Amino acid sequence: MATEITMTGHKKVKTIVHEFSEKFNYLSLVFKKANNHPIDIEKNLSEVREKNGGELSIVGNLTVGSLEKRFMENFGINIQVVCKSADGRIHNTKGEADTRTLAEQNETAKEEGFVSFV
């Protein structure tokens, strides 16, 4: 498994989501436009971004809040890091979770009984 996930405009949104959940099994990403309308995950990042901020890498020591902020700054896209409960409901990370690293939040989600996305 790669130690980081790198995004360029050529990658499909669904591929980014899949790679993220492969690395952080108990977390996933929800993509929305700056106006909070859903993004077609079948499209390439270059087709849905509103800014061309170059590449972005995701690593385990990046905080949840920093990742969400970087997507907005680099691409003009809202993302939300989410967890899934056993009943299939999706839960947004917020508050204290935004200050945890992705690796920490993944472990916390596992410990709190959320289920794996893969």
Long-range contacts (C-beta under 8 A, 24 or more apart in sequence): 3-59, 3-60, 4-57, 4-58, 4-59, 5-57, 5-58, 5-59, 6-55, 6-56, 6-57, 6-58, 7-45, 7-55, 7-56, 7-57, 7-58, 8-45, 8-55, 9-44, 9-45, 9-46, 9-49, 9-52, 10-44, 10-45, 10-46, 11-44, 11-45, 12-41, 12-42, 12-43, 12-44, 12-45, 13-39, 13-40, 13-41, 13-42, 13-43, 13-44, 13-45, 13-48, 14-41, 14-42, 16-45, 17-41, 20-58, 21-117, 21-118, 22-118, 23-58, 23-60, 24-60, 24-102, 24-103, 24-105, 24-106, 25-106, 25-110, 25-116, 25-117, 25-118, 26-83, 26-84, 26-106, 26-107, 26-109, 26-110, 26-114, 26-115, 26-116, 26-117, 27-81, 27-82, 27-83, 27-93, 27-102, 27-105, 27-106, 27-109, 27-117, 28-81, 28-82, 28-83, 28-84, 28-90, 28-117, 29-79, 29-80, 29-81, 29-82, 30-79, 30-80, 30-82, 30-90, 30-92, 31-77, 31-78, 31-79, 32-77, 32-78, 32-79, 32-80, 33-76, 33-77, 33-78, 34-72, 34-76, 34-77, 34-78, 36-78, 39-77, 45-75, 48-77, 49-75, 49-76, 49-77, 50-75, 50-76, 50-77, 51-75, 51-76, 58-102, 59-102, 60-101, 60-102, 60-103, 60-106, 61-101, 61-102, 61-103, 62-101, 62-102, 63-98, 63-99, 63-100, 63-101, 63-102, 64-93, 64-97, 64-98, 64-99, 64-100, 64-101, 64-102, 64-105, 65-98, 65-99, 67-102, 68-98, 81-105, 83-109, 83-112, 83-114, 84-114, 84-115, 84-117, 85-113, 85-114, 85-115, 86-113, 86-114, 86-115
